Amino acid sequence: MFVRNKPRQGESFSSRYGAGKSVSKSKKHSFRDHSVAAGVKRAESSAQPSPRKDQSSDPTSPNLTSAIITLVVGPDQRLFAAHEDVLCNSSFFQAACRGQFLESHARRINLPEESPEILSSVLEFLYKGDYYPKLLHNKRKDTWELEDRSANGNNESTIYHHAVGGNLLKDTVIYCAALRYDLPELGRLALRKQGLQSGIQVSTILSSARYAYAQTPDTDSKLRAHYLALIIRSKNTFKRSGTMQMEMEEGGRLFFDLFVAMCNHIDDLGTISRSPFTR
């Protein structure tokens, strides 16, 4: 349910676009564990994961003996280090490691436009198959939920993005990064996690939607459709939003798509009402 405290600045919502979080103590399984076929057993080892020969294999079984690559990230030039074979699960980084962007002597890749927080999540996914907060499967309820963050009080649903000078939904930025780095599984994971977020300011949703439209091609409609569905499902809150009015006056492709989506939604409602099976 939406919570509307003050005009523009106080508007927030509790997402209905997905399952809610639960504090149930029932046994939970991670997104990666759930995707493995039933009956398949993994050999456990206290040592480091064994090197993988196939670069398209599971990103959580990296070759930790390959060369170390330094990544210089963001306007503040934050330094990250990662194994070359881990990075090469991404065709973007594979090309960089082969010399397209790699400085011959320093063995480093410069990413001046990237956010350090986002690259940290990308690397976490490449090494572990997920990023914080983890996506867990509640076996008792047969639902997906984000790991409980109430214990430490952290809420990392949004991040400050230097390129836009404001807060954006973290999962949206990660989805766009997954497109750039050619990591489709990371994109699917980010989209699924975003559907579980709640309590996000209306202004943050609209800023994130604009960012999504700017960073995704017209051929990729998954993230765009998420925002269109979210606004339509929560239209009563958005139509009272001063922020929404200001954004619509500025215009853009987002609002044309929203108009088309709402027209289609109205047509669908009309079709249902005329159905002979409708009482």
VOBA-32382 format. One record per residue (C-alpha): x, y, z; residue in three letters. Coordinates in Angstrom, 1 decimal, decimal comma. Each point is the difference from the previous one (the first is absolute). Example, Ala and Ser with C-alpha at 12.3 -4.5 7.8 and 13.67 -1.06 7.14 Angstrom:
<recs>
<rec u="12,3" v="-4,5" w="7,8" residu="ALA"/>
<rec u="1,4" v="3,4" w="-0,7" residu="SER"/>
</recs>
This chain:
<recs>
<rec u="0,0" v="0,0" w="0,0" residu="MET"/>
<rec u="1,2" v="3,5" w="-0,7" residu="PHE"/>
<rec u="0,9" v="2,4" w="2,8" residu="VAL"/>
<rec u="-0,4" v="3,6" w="-0,9" residu="ARG"/>
<rec u="1,3" v="2,3" w="2,8" residu="ASN"/>
<rec u="0,7" v="3,3" w="-1,8" residu="LYS"/>
<rec u="-0,3" v="1,2" w="-3,6" residu="PRO"/>
<rec u="2,9" v="-0,8" w="-2,1" residu="ARG"/>
<rec u="2,6" v="-0,6" w="2,7" residu="GLN"/>
<rec u="-2,0" v="-2,4" w="2,2" residu="GLY"/>
<rec u="-1,5" v="-2,3" w="-2,6" residu="GLU"/>
<rec u="1,0" v="-3,6" w="0,3" residu="SER"/>
<rec u="-1,5" v="-3,4" w="-0,8" residu="PHE"/>
<rec u="0,0" v="-3,5" w="1,1" residu="SER"/>
<rec u="0,4" v="-2,2" w="-3,1" residu="SER"/>
<rec u="-2,7" v="-2,3" w="-1,1" residu="ARG"/>
<rec u="2,2" v="-1,1" w="-2,9" residu="TYR"/>
<rec u="1,1" v="-3,3" w="1,4" residu="GLY"/>
<rec u="0,1" v="-2,0" w="3,3" residu="ALA"/>
<rec u="0,6" v="1,8" w="3,2" residu="GLY"/>
<rec u="2,9" v="-0,7" w="2,4" residu="LYS"/>
<rec u="-0,4" v="-2,5" w="2,8" residu="SER"/>
<rec u="1,8" v="-0,4" w="3,3" residu="VAL"/>
<rec u="-0,9" v="-3,7" w="0,1" residu="SER"/>
<rec u="2,6" v="-2,2" w="1,5" residu="LYS"/>
<rec u="-0,7" v="-2,8" w="-2,4" residu="SER"/>
<rec u="2,9" v="-1,4" w="-2,0" residu="LYS"/>
<rec u="0,8" v="2,2" w="-3,0" residu="LYS"/>
<rec u="2,0" v="-0,7" w="-3,1" residu="HIS"/>
<rec u="1,9" v="2,4" w="-2,2" residu="SER"/>
<rec u="-1,1" v="0,9" w="-3,5" residu="PHE"/>
<rec u="3,0" v="-1,9" w="-1,4" residu="ARG"/>
<rec u="-0,6" v="-3,2" w="2,1" residu="ASP"/>
<rec u="-3,7" v="-0,1" w="-1,1" residu="HIS"/>
<rec u="0,9" v="0,1" w="-3,6" residu="SER"/>
<rec u="2,1" v="-3,2" w="0,1" residu="VAL"/>
<rec u="-1,9" v="-3,1" w="-1,1" residu="ALA"/>
<rec u="-1,4" v="-2,2" w="2,8" residu="ALA"/>
<rec u="2,2" v="-3,0" w="0,8" residu="GLY"/>
<rec u="3,2" v="1,5" w="-1,1" residu="VAL"/>
<rec u="2,6" v="0,0" w="2,8" residu="LYS"/>
<rec u="3,0" v="2,3" w="0,1" residu="ARG"/>
<rec u="3,3" v="-1,2" w="1,5" residu="ALA"/>
<rec u="0,9" v="2,2" w="3,0" residu="GLU"/>
<rec u="3,5" v="1,2" w="0,6" residu="SER"/>
<rec u="1,6" v="2,1" w="2,6" residu="SER"/>
<rec u="2,5" v="1,2" w="-2,5" residu="ALA"/>
<rec u="-0,5" v="2,6" w="-2,7" residu="GLN"/>
<rec u="-2,3" v="-0,8" w="-2,9" residu="PRO"/>
<rec u="1,6" v="-2,0" w="-2,7" residu="SER"/>
<rec u="0,9" v="1,8" w="-3,2" residu="PRO"/>
<rec u="-2,5" v="-0,1" w="-2,8" residu="ARG"/>
<rec u="1,0" v="-0,7" w="-3,6" residu="LYS"/>
<rec u="-3,2" v="1,2" w="-1,6" residu="ASP"/>
<rec u="-0,4" v="3,8" w="0,3" residu="GLN"/>
<rec u="-3,8" v="-0,4" w="-0,3" residu="SER"/>
<rec u="-0,2" v="-2,2" w="3,1" residu="SER"/>
<rec u="-1,3" v="0,9" w="3,5" residu="ASP"/>
<rec u="1,5" v="3,4" w="1,1" residu="PRO"/>
<rec u="0,3" v="-1,3" w="3,5" residu="THR"/>
<rec u="2,8" v="-2,5" w="-1,0" residu="SER"/>
<rec u="2,7" v="2,5" w="-1,2" residu="PRO"/>
<rec u="3,6" v="-0,7" w="-0,8" residu="ASN"/>
<rec u="1,7" v="1,8" w="2,9" residu="LEU"/>
<rec u="3,5" v="-0,6" w="-1,5" residu="THR"/>
<rec u="-0,4" v="2,2" w="-3,0" residu="SER"/>
<rec u="1,5" v="3,5" w="-0,3" residu="ALA"/>
<rec u="-1,2" v="2,8" w="2,1" residu="ILE"/>
<rec u="-1,6" v="3,0" w="-1,8" residu="ILE"/>
<rec u="-0,3" v="3,4" w="1,6" residu="THR"/>
<rec u="-3,2" v="2,0" w="-0,7" residu="LEU"/>
<rec u="0,0" v="3,7" w="0,4" residu="VAL"/>
<rec u="-3,6" v="1,1" w="0,7" residu="VAL"/>
<rec u="-1,9" v="3,2" w="0,1" residu="GLY"/>
<rec u="1,1" v="3,7" w="0,0" residu="PRO"/>
<rec u="1,8" v="-0,6" w="3,3" residu="ASP"/>
<rec u="2,0" v="-2,9" w="-1,6" residu="GLN"/>
<rec u="-0,8" v="-2,6" w="2,6" residu="ARG"/>
<rec u="2,1" v="-3,2" w="-0,4" residu="LEU"/>
<rec u="-1,3" v="-3,5" w="-0,3" residu="PHE"/>
<rec u="1,8" v="-3,2" w="-0,7" residu="ALA"/>
<rec u="-1,4" v="-3,2" w="-1,6" residu="ALA"/>
<rec u="1,3" v="-3,2" w="-1,7" residu="HIS"/>
<rec u="0,1" v="0,1" w="-3,7" residu="GLU"/>
<rec u="-1,9" v="-3,2" w="-0,5" residu="ASP"/>
<rec u="-2,8" v="1,3" w="2,2" residu="VAL"/>
<rec u="-0,3" v="3,2" w="-2,0" residu="LEU"/>
<rec u="0,1" v="-2,0" w="-3,3" residu="CYS"/>
<rec u="-3,5" v="-1,4" w="0,8" residu="ASN"/>
<rec u="-1,0" v="3,4" w="-1,4" residu="SER"/>
<rec u="0,7" v="0,6" w="-3,7" residu="SER"/>
<rec u="0,5" v="3,7" w="0,8" residu="PHE"/>
<rec u="2,8" v="-0,8" w="2,5" residu="PHE"/>
<rec u="1,3" v="-2,8" w="-2,2" residu="GLN"/>
<rec u="0,6" v="2,5" w="-2,8" residu="ALA"/>
<rec u="1,6" v="2,4" w="2,4" residu="ALA"/>
<rec u="2,3" v="-2,7" w="1,3" residu="CYS"/>
<rec u="1,0" v="-0,8" w="-3,5" residu="ARG"/>
<rec u="1,3" v="3,5" w="-0,5" residu="GLY"/>
<rec u="-2,9" v="2,1" w="-1,3" residu="GLN"/>
<rec u="0,0" v="2,2" w="3,1" residu="PHE"/>
<rec u="2,9" v="-1,5" w="1,9" residu="LEU"/>
<rec u="3,1" v="2,0" w="0,6" residu="GLU"/>
<rec u="2,9" v="-2,2" w="-1,1" residu="SER"/>
<rec u="2,3" v="0,6" w="3,0" residu="HIS"/>
<rec u="-2,4" v="0,6" w="2,9" residu="ALA"/>
<rec u="-2,5" v="-2,8" w="-0,7" residu="ARG"/>
<rec u="-2,9" v="2,2" w="1,0" residu="ARG"/>
<rec u="-3,4" v="0,9" w="-1,3" residu="ILE"/>
<rec u="-1,4" v="3,5" w="0,4" residu="ASN"/>
<rec u="-3,7" v="0,5" w="0,6" residu="LEU"/>
<rec u="-0,4" v="3,7" w="0,7" residu="PRO"/>
<rec u="-3,8" v="0,1" w="-0,5" residu="GLU"/>
<rec u="-0,7" v="-3,0" w="2,2" residu="GLU"/>
<rec u="-1,2" v="0,2" w="3,6" residu="SER"/>
<rec u="2,3" v="-1,8" w="2,5" residu="PRO"/>
<rec u="-3,0" v="-1,4" w="1,9" residu="GLU"/>
<rec u="-1,4" v="-1,5" w="-3,2" residu="ILE"/>
<rec u="3,3" v="-1,5" w="-1,1" residu="LEU"/>
<rec u="0,3" v="-1,5" w="3,5" residu="SER"/>
<rec u="-3,3" v="-1,7" w="-0,5" residu="SER"/>
<rec u="1,0" v="-1,2" w="-3,4" residu="VAL"/>
<rec u="3,2" v="-1,6" w="1,3" residu="LEU"/>
<rec u="-1,9" v="-1,5" w="2,9" residu="GLU"/>
<rec u="-2,3" v="-1,7" w="-2,5" residu="PHE"/>
<rec u="2,9" v="-1,2" w="-2,1" residu="LEU"/>
<rec u="1,6" v="-1,6" w="3,0" residu="TYR"/>
<rec u="-3,0" v="-1,2" w="1,9" residu="LYS"/>
<rec u="-3,0" v="-0,1" w="-2,3" residu="GLY"/>
<rec u="-1,9" v="2,6" w="1,9" residu="ASP"/>
<rec u="0,4" v="3,5" w="1,5" residu="TYR"/>
<rec u="-1,1" v="1,6" w="3,2" residu="TYR"/>
<rec u="-2,8" v="-0,3" w="1,2" residu="PRO"/>
<rec u="-0,3" v="-3,6" w="-1,1" residu="LYS"/>
<rec u="-3,1" v="-1,4" w="-1,6" residu="LEU"/>
<rec u="-1,3" v="-2,9" w="2,0" residu="LEU"/>
<rec u="-2,6" v="-2,6" w="-0,5" residu="HIS"/>
<rec u="-2,4" v="-0,6" w="2,9" residu="ASN"/>
<rec u="-0,7" v="-3,7" w="-0,4" residu="LYS"/>
<rec u="-3,0" v="0,0" w="2,4" residu="ARG"/>
<rec u="-1,8" v="2,8" w="-1,8" residu="LYS"/>
<rec u="1,5" v="-0,8" w="-3,4" residu="ASP"/>
<rec u="0,8" v="3,7" w="-0,6" residu="THR"/>
<rec u="3,0" v="2,0" w="-0,7" residu="TRP"/>
<rec u="1,2" v="2,7" w="2,4" residu="GLU"/>
<rec u="3,0" v="2,2" w="0,7" residu="LEU"/>
<rec u="2,2" v="-1,0" w="3,0" residu="GLU"/>
<rec u="-1,0" v="1,7" w="3,2" residu="ASP"/>
<rec u="1,8" v="3,3" w="0,5" residu="ARG"/>
<rec u="-1,7" v="1,0" w="3,2" residu="SER"/>
<rec u="2,8" v="-1,4" w="2,2" residu="ALA"/>
<rec u="2,6" v="2,6" w="-1,1" residu="ASN"/>
<rec u="-2,5" v="2,7" w="-1,1" residu="GLY"/>
<rec u="1,5" v="0,4" w="-3,5" residu="ASN"/>
<rec u="-2,3" v="0,8" w="-2,9" residu="ASN"/>
<rec u="1,9" v="-0,1" w="-3,3" residu="GLU"/>
<rec u="-3,0" v="0,2" w="-2,3" residu="SER"/>
<rec u="1,2" v="3,4" w="-1,4" residu="THR"/>
<rec u="3,4" v="1,4" w="-0,8" residu="ILE"/>
<rec u="1,3" v="3,5" w="-0,7" residu="TYR"/>
<rec u="1,0" v="0,1" w="-3,7" residu="HIS"/>
<rec u="2,5" v="2,7" w="-0,9" residu="HIS"/>
<rec u="-1,1" v="0,2" w="-3,6" residu="ALA"/>
<rec u="-3,5" v="1,1" w="0,9" residu="VAL"/>
<rec u="0,8" v="1,7" w="3,2" residu="GLY"/>
<rec u="-2,6" v="-1,8" w="2,0" residu="GLY"/>
<rec u="-1,3" v="-3,3" w="1,3" residu="ASN"/>
<rec u="-1,0" v="-2,9" w="-2,2" residu="LEU"/>
<rec u="-1,2" v="-3,5" w="0,6" residu="LEU"/>
<rec u="3,1" v="-2,2" w="0,3" residu="LYS"/>
<rec u="-1,5" v="-2,9" w="-1,8" residu="ASP"/>
<rec u="-0,9" v="2,2" w="-3,0" residu="THR"/>
<rec u="3,6" v="1,2" w="-0,3" residu="VAL"/>
<rec u="1,3" v="-3,6" w="0,4" residu="ILE"/>
<rec u="-2,4" v="-1,1" w="-2,8" residu="TYR"/>
<rec u="1,4" v="2,6" w="-2,3" residu="CYS"/>
<rec u="3,5" v="-0,9" w="0,9" residu="ALA"/>
<rec u="-0,8" v="-3,6" w="-0,8" residu="ALA"/>
<rec u="-1,0" v="1,1" w="-3,5" residu="LEU"/>
<rec u="3,3" v="1,8" w="-0,5" residu="ARG"/>
<rec u="2,1" v="-2,8" w="1,3" residu="TYR"/>
<rec u="-2,0" v="-2,7" w="-1,8" residu="ASP"/>
<rec u="-1,1" v="-1,9" w="3,2" residu="LEU"/>
<rec u="-3,6" v="-1,1" w="-0,7" residu="PRO"/>
<rec u="-0,3" v="-2,1" w="3,1" residu="GLU"/>
<rec u="0,9" v="3,0" w="2,2" residu="LEU"/>
<rec u="-2,6" v="2,1" w="-1,9" residu="GLY"/>
<rec u="-2,7" v="-2,6" w="0,8" residu="ARG"/>
<rec u="1,0" v="-0,1" w="3,6" residu="LEU"/>
<rec u="0,0" v="3,8" w="0,4" residu="ALA"/>
<rec u="-3,5" v="0,2" w="-1,6" residu="LEU"/>
<rec u="-1,3" v="-2,7" w="2,3" residu="ARG"/>
<rec u="1,4" v="1,8" w="3,1" residu="LYS"/>
<rec u="-1,4" v="3,3" w="-1,0" residu="GLN"/>
<rec u="-3,5" v="-1,4" w="0,0" residu="GLY"/>
<rec u="0,5" v="-0,8" w="3,7" residu="LEU"/>
<rec u="0,9" v="3,6" w="1,0" residu="GLN"/>
<rec u="-2,3" v="2,1" w="2,1" residu="SER"/>
<rec u="-0,3" v="3,5" w="1,6" residu="GLY"/>
<rec u="1,7" v="1,8" w="-2,9" residu="ILE"/>
<rec u="-0,6" v="3,7" w="-0,5" residu="GLN"/>
<rec u="-2,1" v="1,0" w="-3,1" residu="VAL"/>
<rec u="2,7" v="2,4" w="-1,1" residu="SER"/>
<rec u="2,5" v="-2,8" w="0,1" residu="THR"/>
<rec u="-2,2" v="-2,3" w="-2,0" residu="ILE"/>
<rec u="-0,4" v="2,6" w="-2,7" residu="LEU"/>
<rec u="3,7" v="0,8" w="-0,1" residu="SER"/>
<rec u="0,8" v="-3,6" w="-0,2" residu="SER"/>
<rec u="-2,5" v="-0,5" w="-2,8" residu="ALA"/>
<rec u="1,6" v="2,8" w="-2,0" residu="ARG"/>
<rec u="3,4" v="-1,5" w="0,6" residu="TYR"/>
<rec u="-1,3" v="-3,4" w="-1,2" residu="ALA"/>
<rec u="-1,3" v="1,5" w="-3,2" residu="TYR"/>
<rec u="3,3" v="1,9" w="-0,6" residu="ALA"/>
<rec u="2,2" v="-3,1" w="0,6" residu="GLN"/>
<rec u="-2,0" v="-2,8" w="-1,7" residu="THR"/>
<rec u="-0,6" v="-0,4" w="-3,8" residu="PRO"/>
<rec u="-3,4" v="0,0" w="-1,4" residu="ASP"/>
<rec u="0,4" v="-3,7" w="-0,7" residu="THR"/>
<rec u="0,2" v="-0,8" w="3,7" residu="ASP"/>
<rec u="-3,3" v="0,7" w="1,6" residu="SER"/>
<rec u="0,1" v="-2,1" w="3,2" residu="LYS"/>
<rec u="1,1" v="2,8" w="2,3" residu="LEU"/>
<rec u="-2,1" v="2,6" w="-1,7" residu="ARG"/>
<rec u="-3,1" v="-2,2" w="0,3" residu="ALA"/>
<rec u="0,7" v="-0,4" w="3,7" residu="HIS"/>
<rec u="-0,3" v="3,7" w="0,6" residu="TYR"/>
<rec u="-3,1" v="0,4" w="-2,3" residu="LEU"/>
<rec u="-1,8" v="-2,8" w="1,8" residu="ALA"/>
<rec u="1,0" v="1,4" w="3,4" residu="LEU"/>
<rec u="-1,3" v="3,5" w="-0,8" residu="ILE"/>
<rec u="-3,3" v="-1,3" w="-1,4" residu="ILE"/>
<rec u="-0,6" v="-2,3" w="2,9" residu="ARG"/>
<rec u="0,6" v="2,9" w="2,4" residu="SER"/>
<rec u="-1,6" v="2,7" w="-2,1" residu="LYS"/>
<rec u="-2,0" v="1,5" w="2,9" residu="ASN"/>
<rec u="3,2" v="1,0" w="1,8" residu="THR"/>
<rec u="1,8" v="1,2" w="-3,1" residu="PHE"/>
<rec u="-2,8" v="2,1" w="-1,3" residu="LYS"/>
<rec u="0,0" v="1,9" w="3,4" residu="ARG"/>
<rec u="3,8" v="0,5" w="-0,2" residu="SER"/>
<rec u="1,4" v="3,4" w="-0,7" residu="GLY"/>
<rec u="3,2" v="-1,6" w="-1,1" residu="THR"/>
<rec u="-1,9" v="-2,1" w="-2,5" residu="MET"/>
<rec u="-1,6" v="3,2" w="-1,4" residu="GLN"/>
<rec u="3,3" v="1,7" w="-0,3" residu="MET"/>
<rec u="1,6" v="-3,0" w="-1,8" residu="GLU"/>
<rec u="-2,9" v="-0,3" w="-2,4" residu="MET"/>
<rec u="0,3" v="3,7" w="-0,9" residu="GLU"/>
<rec u="3,6" v="-0,6" w="-0,9" residu="GLU"/>
<rec u="-1,1" v="-2,9" w="-2,2" residu="GLY"/>
<rec u="2,0" v="-2,8" w="-1,6" residu="GLY"/>
<rec u="-0,3" v="-3,5" w="-1,4" residu="ARG"/>
<rec u="-1,0" v="-1,4" w="3,4" residu="LEU"/>
<rec u="-3,3" v="1,9" w="0,1" residu="PHE"/>
<rec u="-0,9" v="-0,9" w="-3,6" residu="PHE"/>
<rec u="0,5" v="-3,7" w="0,8" residu="ASP"/>
<rec u="-2,0" v="0,6" w="3,2" residu="LEU"/>
<rec u="-2,9" v="1,5" w="-2,0" residu="PHE"/>
<rec u="0,0" v="-3,0" w="-2,4" residu="VAL"/>
<rec u="0,2" v="-2,5" w="2,9" residu="ALA"/>
<rec u="-2,9" v="1,6" w="1,8" residu="MET"/>
<rec u="-2,1" v="0,0" w="-3,2" residu="CYS"/>
<rec u="0,7" v="-3,7" w="-0,4" residu="ASN"/>
<rec u="-0,9" v="-0,5" w="3,6" residu="HIS"/>
<rec u="-3,3" v="1,8" w="-0,5" residu="ILE"/>
<rec u="-0,7" v="-2,1" w="-3,2" residu="ASP"/>
<rec u="0,7" v="-3,2" w="2,0" residu="ASP"/>
<rec u="-2,5" v="1,1" w="2,7" residu="LEU"/>
<rec u="-2,6" v="0,7" w="-2,7" residu="GLY"/>
<rec u="0,6" v="-3,4" w="-1,5" residu="THR"/>
<rec u="-0,5" v="-1,7" w="3,3" residu="ILE"/>
<rec u="-3,2" v="1,9" w="0,7" residu="SER"/>
<rec u="-1,5" v="-1,0" w="-3,3" residu="ARG"/>
<rec u="1,0" v="-3,7" w="0,4" residu="SER"/>
<rec u="-3,0" v="-2,4" w="0,1" residu="PRO"/>
<rec u="1,6" v="-1,6" w="3,0" residu="PHE"/>
<rec u="0,0" v="3,2" w="2,0" residu="THR"/>
<rec u="-2,9" v="0,3" w="2,3" residu="ARG"/>
</recs>
